[in-house]
Amino acid sequence: MTRIGLAGLGVMGTAVGRRLVGCGATVTAVDVRAGARAAWQATADTPALASVADAGPQDAWFVLVRTGAQAAAVVDDLAAGTGGSSRTVPVYVLTTLRPDEAEALGGSAAVPAWPVAVSGGEPAALRGQLVAAVPDALPPADRQLLRATVAAHLVDMGGPRQVALAKALVNAMISYQFRALERLVRAAEEGGVAPAAWFDLLQRSSAGSPALAAVLTYDAALAEADEAVTASLGPVGPVDVGLSLAEVRRRLRLP
């Protein structure tokens, strides 16, 4: 298929990498963490590198690091031509970004870096069924590559700033759902209803949703960047999803 560089081997990065391999791409994975590199090698049976400088020429890059600052550093390295990579190689940044970070990234003339805000989590990434918010200006060839690999649906969201903000608002909705769930679980317990049984009923009812199921696996730390964004949006204030989830899990006797 093609040679694709992958920067970041967290849960989503690894899932995207596995999907790319399954699509026939030759994937060069990069992560600064030795443990993440070892886990990738055990999964993909190919070694991972510690730096993009060692990656060599690629046809495209996917960036799934944890913070906007880390994403910017990867793009800067690629723009400098480290590892022999061409500056014309597209870079898809799937990391959650602040609107100003996405705008700065998209405004770079040194390398075609595109903020791509994805939703659907690890299961959708493994199936190639992510929903991706993309800038209107994303070229047709890039759209085709995303659809052929990780994304089942692309949504034009305006410029890079709007892409990042739309993702933050989607995640804010998830946070609010978790806060509401905390209160409902508490109400069930106080009313003499077994919380675990009520939660089972809720998940199987018309009120159930993937967001509710995510309570079992959601990483609350990933909400921090989104809360920093929504804090400046007036009525859409930050929600301490970490505390909400901890309380729900305690009441449901989940780990």
C-alpha positions as CSV (number, residue, x, y, z in Angstrom):
1,M,0.0,0.0,0.0
2,T,2.3,2.8,1.3
3,R,4.9,3.7,3.9
4,I,3.3,5.4,6.9
5,G,5.1,6.9,9.9
6,L,3.2,6.6,13.2
7,A,4.2,8.9,16.1
8,G,2.7,7.9,19.5
9,L,1.9,4.4,20.7
10,G,-0.7,5.0,23.3
11,V,-4.1,3.1,23.2
12,M,-5.3,5.0,20.2
13,G,-2.0,5.2,18.5
14,T,-1.5,1.5,18.8
15,A,-5.0,0.8,17.5
16,V,-4.5,3.1,14.5
17,G,-1.1,1.4,13.8
18,R,-2.7,-2.0,13.9
19,R,-5.4,-0.8,11.5
20,L,-2.8,0.6,9.1
21,V,-0.9,-2.7,9.1
22,G,-4.1,-4.5,8.5
23,C,-4.7,-2.3,5.5
24,G,-1.4,-3.3,4.0
25,A,0.7,-0.3,5.0
26,T,4.3,-0.6,6.0
27,V,4.2,1.2,9.4
28,T,7.2,2.8,11.1
29,A,6.2,3.4,14.7
30,V,7.8,5.9,16.9
31,D,7.5,6.5,20.7
32,V,9.9,7.9,23.2
33,R,8.8,5.4,25.9
34,A,10.7,2.1,25.9
35,G,7.7,0.2,27.3
36,A,5.4,1.4,24.5
37,R,8.0,0.4,21.9
38,A,8.3,-3.0,23.4
39,A,4.5,-3.5,23.5
40,W,4.3,-2.5,19.8
41,Q,7.0,-4.9,18.8
42,A,5.2,-7.7,20.7
43,T,1.9,-6.8,18.9
44,A,3.2,-6.0,15.4
45,D,6.3,-8.1,15.3
46,T,8.3,-5.1,14.0
47,P,10.5,-2.8,16.1
48,A,9.5,0.7,17.0
49,L,11.9,3.7,17.0
50,A,12.6,6.3,19.7
51,S,12.7,9.3,17.3
52,V,11.2,10.4,14.0
53,A,14.8,11.3,13.1
54,D,15.5,7.6,12.7
55,A,12.4,6.8,10.6
56,G,13.6,7.6,7.1
57,P,11.4,8.6,4.2
58,Q,7.6,8.0,4.6
59,D,4.6,8.6,2.4
60,A,2.5,10.0,5.2
61,W,2.6,10.5,9.0
62,F,-0.1,9.9,11.7
63,V,0.6,11.7,15.0
64,L,-1.2,10.4,18.1
65,V,0.8,11.8,21.0
66,R,-0.7,13.0,24.3
67,T,-0.5,16.8,24.1
68,G,-0.5,19.6,21.6
69,A,3.0,20.5,22.6
70,Q,4.2,17.0,21.8
71,A,2.4,17.1,18.5
72,A,4.0,20.4,17.6
73,A,7.4,19.0,18.4
74,V,6.9,16.0,16.1
75,V,5.7,18.4,13.3
76,D,8.7,20.6,13.8
77,D,11.0,17.6,13.5
78,L,9.3,16.5,10.3
79,A,9.4,20.0,8.9
80,A,13.2,20.1,9.5
81,G,13.5,17.1,7.2
82,T,14.8,14.7,9.9
83,G,15.3,11.2,8.8
84,G,15.2,12.2,5.2
85,S,11.4,12.8,5.2
86,S,10.2,15.1,2.5
87,R,8.6,18.4,3.6
88,T,5.7,17.7,1.2
89,V,4.7,14.5,3.0
90,P,1.2,15.0,4.7
91,V,1.0,14.8,8.5
92,Y,-2.3,14.0,10.1
93,V,-2.4,15.1,13.7
94,L,-5.1,13.0,15.5
95,T,-4.0,14.3,18.9
96,T,-6.6,16.4,20.8
97,L,-5.6,20.1,20.4
98,R,-6.6,23.4,21.7
99,P,-8.1,25.7,18.9
100,D,-5.0,27.9,19.0
101,E,-2.7,24.9,18.7
102,A,-4.6,23.5,15.8
103,E,-4.6,26.9,14.1
104,A,-0.8,27.3,14.6
105,L,-0.3,23.7,13.3
106,G,-2.5,24.2,10.2
107,G,-0.8,27.5,9.4
108,S,2.6,26.0,9.1
109,A,4.1,26.5,5.6
110,A,7.0,24.1,6.3
111,V,5.0,20.9,6.2
112,P,1.3,20.1,5.3
113,A,0.1,19.3,8.8
114,W,-3.6,18.6,9.1
115,P,-5.5,18.5,12.4
116,V,-7.9,15.5,12.2
117,A,-10.2,15.2,15.2
118,V,-11.4,11.6,15.5
119,S,-14.2,10.0,17.6
120,G,-15.1,6.4,18.2
121,G,-12.3,5.2,20.4
122,E,-10.1,2.1,20.2
123,P,-12.8,-0.3,18.8
124,A,-13.7,2.0,15.9
125,A,-10.0,2.7,15.2
126,L,-9.3,-1.1,14.9
127,R,-12.2,-1.5,12.5
128,G,-11.4,1.6,10.4
129,Q,-14.7,3.2,11.4
130,L,-13.6,6.4,13.2
131,V,-15.6,9.6,12.5
132,A,-13.1,12.4,11.6
133,A,-13.6,16.1,11.7
134,V,-11.3,17.6,9.1
135,P,-10.5,21.1,7.7
136,D,-12.5,22.0,4.6
137,A,-9.2,22.5,2.7
138,L,-8.0,18.9,3.2
139,P,-7.0,17.7,-0.3
140,P,-8.9,14.9,-2.0
141,A,-5.9,12.5,-1.9
142,D,-5.7,12.9,1.9
143,R,-9.4,12.3,2.3
144,Q,-9.0,9.1,0.2
145,L,-6.2,7.9,2.4
146,L,-8.1,8.5,5.6
147,R,-11.2,6.8,4.3
148,A,-9.1,3.8,3.0
149,T,-7.6,3.3,6.4
150,V,-9.0,4.7,9.7
151,A,-12.1,6.8,9.0
152,A,-15.6,5.7,7.9
153,H,-16.9,9.2,7.8
154,L,-15.3,12.6,7.3
155,V,-17.0,15.8,8.4
156,D,-15.9,19.2,7.0
157,M,-15.6,21.5,10.0
158,G,-14.2,24.7,8.6
159,G,-10.7,25.6,9.5
160,P,-8.2,24.0,12.0
161,R,-9.6,26.0,14.9
162,Q,-13.1,24.8,14.3
163,V,-11.9,21.2,14.0
164,A,-10.3,21.3,17.4
165,L,-13.2,23.2,19.0
166,A,-15.7,20.7,17.6
167,K,-13.8,17.8,19.1
168,A,-13.6,19.5,22.5
169,L,-17.3,20.1,22.5
170,V,-18.0,16.4,21.6
171,N,-15.9,15.4,24.6
172,A,-17.5,18.0,26.8
173,M,-20.9,16.2,26.1
174,I,-19.4,12.9,27.2
175,S,-18.2,14.6,30.4
176,Y,-21.6,16.0,31.1
177,Q,-23.1,12.6,30.5
178,F,-20.8,11.1,33.1
179,R,-21.7,13.8,35.6
180,A,-25.4,13.1,35.0
181,L,-24.8,9.3,35.4
182,E,-23.1,9.9,38.7
183,R,-26.2,11.6,40.1
184,L,-28.5,9.0,38.7
185,V,-26.5,6.1,40.2
186,R,-26.6,7.9,43.5
187,A,-30.4,8.4,43.2
188,A,-30.9,4.7,42.5
189,E,-28.8,3.7,45.5
190,E,-30.7,6.1,47.8
191,G,-34.0,4.7,46.5
192,G,-33.1,1.2,47.3
193,V,-32.3,0.1,43.8
194,A,-29.1,-1.9,43.3
195,P,-26.9,0.4,41.3
196,A,-25.2,-2.4,39.3
197,A,-28.6,-3.9,38.3
198,W,-30.0,-0.4,37.4
199,F,-26.9,0.3,35.3
200,D,-27.4,-3.0,33.4
201,L,-31.0,-2.1,32.7
202,L,-30.0,1.4,31.6
203,Q,-27.3,0.2,29.1
204,R,-29.9,-2.2,27.5
205,S,-32.7,0.4,27.3
206,S,-33.5,3.0,24.8
207,A,-31.6,5.5,27.0
208,G,-28.3,3.5,26.6
209,S,-25.4,4.8,24.6
210,P,-21.8,4.1,23.8
211,A,-20.9,6.9,26.2
212,L,-22.5,5.0,29.0
213,A,-20.7,1.8,28.1
214,A,-17.4,3.8,28.1
215,V,-17.7,4.2,31.9
216,L,-16.1,0.8,32.1
217,T,-12.9,1.8,30.3
218,Y,-12.8,5.6,30.0
219,D,-9.5,7.3,30.8
220,A,-10.5,10.4,32.7
221,A,-7.1,11.9,32.3
222,L,-7.7,12.4,28.6
223,A,-10.5,14.9,29.4
224,E,-8.0,17.4,30.9
225,A,-7.2,19.1,27.6
226,D,-10.8,19.3,26.6
227,E,-11.8,20.9,29.9
228,A,-9.1,23.5,29.5
229,V,-10.7,24.4,26.2
230,T,-14.3,24.4,27.4
231,A,-13.4,26.5,30.5
232,S,-13.3,29.6,28.2
233,L,-16.7,28.9,26.6
234,G,-19.0,30.6,29.1
235,P,-21.9,28.3,29.9
236,V,-20.0,25.2,28.6
237,G,-17.8,25.1,31.7
238,P,-15.4,22.3,32.7
239,V,-16.7,19.2,34.4
240,D,-14.5,17.2,36.7
241,V,-15.2,13.9,34.9
242,G,-12.5,12.1,36.9
243,L,-14.3,12.6,40.2
244,S,-17.6,11.7,38.5
245,L,-16.3,8.4,37.1
246,A,-14.6,7.5,40.3
247,E,-17.9,7.9,42.2
248,V,-19.8,5.9,39.6
249,R,-17.3,3.1,39.6
250,R,-17.3,3.0,43.4
251,R,-21.1,2.7,43.6
252,L,-21.2,0.1,40.8
253,R,-18.3,-1.7,42.6
254,L,-16.2,-1.5,39.4
255,P,-12.4,-1.5,39.4
